[in-house]
Amino acid sequence: MVNLPRTTDDRWDTATEAGDGADDDATELWEAAESSDQPHIPETPESSEPEQQQKKEPKYQNVVEFVHGFFLPVIRRRISDNDGGLSWDARWWAYPEVVARLTALHQAWEEARASDSMSAMSSWWIQHLEPHLRVILDGDTGPMANAKTDRSFMGWPTMPADPVPSHVLAKLLDQYN
């Protein structure tokens, strides 16, 4: 942050004009401030709050608030009832993958919102929203690919999985512990 010289007089008052109506030369005032005998000492805050107290509170407390407060009003796409177009079901909450992805988007959005980085929100759009949105709305293979306006589609079944053999499970658990 740039600290500007603080003055108590009217040297920086923009209303000062010469008798002929012309403004005073501001560069003269700046040079006078620079040549001041007293060095400028930056002000320090009287009380520094702990970093945890400066953290922004979430704007949306949960994924439902995020979806209805941000996602649905802002993200707009042409949804198609035809196969292969973009698919969306108003019952988004009935699809576990959609809920998981929207929850991840919500958490990443809150983190970007709280960030001091001016590019954090742009990164959220490019690195988080766009990849998730491609999957969520994919009309061919996405979780709501067969969603119809009559609400007859209840989502895809879970993918099949055989039980993990105990010797493989032991190796997997050892690998990550």
N, C-alpha and C positions, 0 to 999 in steps of 0.2 A: 504494500500500500504506500502511496506517495503522501508524505506529510507536507502540506503547504504551510508557509509562514502564517502565524496567527497575529493579527493586529487588533488593537482596540481603537485606533483612530480611524478617520474616514479616508485614508489614502486609497482604499480600494472601492470607495463608493462610486458607482457608475453614474451617479447624478451630478457629479462635479463637472462644471463646464467653465470654460474661459469666458471672459466678458463679451467676446464677440460671438458666443454661441457654439464655438468649436469645442469638442471634447479635449480634455487634457491628454497628453501623450502617456499612455499606460506604460510604455517601456521605461520612461523616467522613474515611475513609481516602483517598477520591478527592480531596477538597478539600485534604488535607494534601499529597498528591503534586503537585497543581496549584500550590500556593503554595511549592513548593521553591525555594530560592535559586539552585540550579544549573539552567540551561536544559538542556532535553533536546536532545542532539545525535544525529541519526540515525546509526546504524552504517552504514559502507560496507563492502562486501565486500572482503576482503583481496586477492583476485585476481579480476579480471574476465576471464572466458573470452571469447575471440573469438566473435562471433555465429555463425560457422559451426560451432563446436564445440557450441553449445547446441541446434542443430537436431536434432529427433527423428529417429531412424533409422526407416525404413519398417517397419511391422509385418509386411507381406507383401512379399516380394522380387519377386514377379511376378504376373501376372494369374491364373495357375493357383492359386497359394497363396491369392489374394484370393477367387477363386470358391469354392474348397473350404473356406476358413477363415472367410469372412464371408458371402458372397452366398448360397450354397445353404442354410446353416443358418438365416439370418435372414430372407431373402425367401421367403415362402411364399404361393403362390396356387393356386387350383383350376385345374388344367390339364385341358383337354378334348380328347378325340379327335375331337369334332365340329367341322365348319367353323364359323368365327366365334367360337369360344371363345378362351381363352388357350392358346397353343402353346409348348411347350418340348421340346427334344430333349436327352437326356443327353449327346449328342455335340456340345455347344455349340461346342467347339473346331473343328468342321468347317465352321463358317459364318463367313467372313471378316468380315462386318458385325457379327456378335455378338461376335467376338473384339475387334474395334476398339472397339466401344461398351463392353464390359466392361473393356478396358484403360483407356479414358478415365475410366470410373467408378472404377477402382482408383486411378489417379493423383490424381483429384480428392478421393477419400476420404482418401488419405494426406495430402494438403495440408490438408484440413479437420481431420484428427486432430492435425496438428502446429501448427495455428493457436492463437494465444492468445485468439481470439475465442470467447466462450461460445456464440455462435449459429452458428458455422461448420458444425457437423455438421447442424444443422437446415437450413441453406442447402443443404448437400449433398443431403439427402433431397429437398427441394422443387425445387431448380434443376438437379440433375444426375440423381439416380436416377429420379425419377418420369417425366421425359420419355423417357429411354432405355428404361426398363422398358415403357412403353406401346408403343414400337416393337418391342423385342425379343420381347415376348410377344404381339403383335398376331396373332390367329388368322386374320385376313382377308388382310392384305397384308404382315405382318412377315416377317423373314428365315426363320423356322421355321414359317410359316403352315401348311404341309402336313405337318409332322412327325407321324409315326405311331409307335406303340409297336413296330411290326415293323421299324423303322429302314430302311424302303424309300426314304424321301425323302432325297435328297442335296443339297437346297438349290436355290434358283432359279439359272438361268444368269445370267451377267453381262449387263448391259444393253448393247444394241448402241451402237456409236459409229463414226462415219466419221472418217477421218484429218483432222486440222486442216490446211486449206490454208496454205501457207507464208506468204502475205501476212497472213492472220489471226493466225497464230502469232507473227509478228514484232510485230504491234500489241499482242497480249496480253503478250508478254514485255517490250516497251518500257513498257507501262502499269505494270508492277509492279517495274521496276528503277529 
